[in-house]
Amino acid sequence: MGDKNCPSYLYLKGKTFYFNRHVPLDLKGHYKTRQIRLCLKTASPFEAAKAARSIAHCSN
């Protein structure tokens, strides 16, 4: 997302925001996929950024 208020691991599909992050190398043995994708169930960029930061444990 080009918006500086939205973290780069958010993407918009239709009207709904999704969270997408690569699995860290040290945890790849615990996951079958290379990425973690979650539906954030919101169309609000502010709420999506807030939820994504909470999931990623970032303090930006």
N, C-alpha and C positions, 0 to 999 in steps of 0.2 A: 504494500500500500504506500503510496508516496507521501502520505500525511505523516508529519513528525509526531503527532499525538497517538498514532497507531504503531505498535511494535511490528517489526518486519515479519514476525511469525504469525501474523493474522492474514487471512485472505477472505474475500467476499465471494460467495457462491450464491447467485440469485440475490436475495435480500438478507441472507443469513451469514454471519461471520463464523469462521472456523479457525481453530488453533492448529498450527503445524510446526513440529520441531523434529530435527534428526535425533535419533537415539545416540547418546554418547558412546564412544568406542569401548569404554570399560563396562558398559551395560549391554552391549550387543548380544552377548550370550544368553541373556534373560528374555529377549524379545525376538519374535519371529519376523518382524518387519523392520525396515530401516528408518521409518518415520512414525511419529505419534500424531494422529489427527483426531481432533475432538470438535464436535459441533457445540458452539457457545450459545445457541438458541436465542440470539438477539440480532436485531438489525441496527442497533445503536453503536456507532463507533466508540463512544465513550465507555459504554458498558462492556463492549467486547475487549477494549484495551485493559480495563480494570480486571476482568475475568482472566485474561491471558497473563497479565502480570502476576496474578494470584497463583495461577497454575505453574508458571515458570519460576516463581519465588524471586522475582526481580523487585527492586525498590525504586524504579525510575518514576 
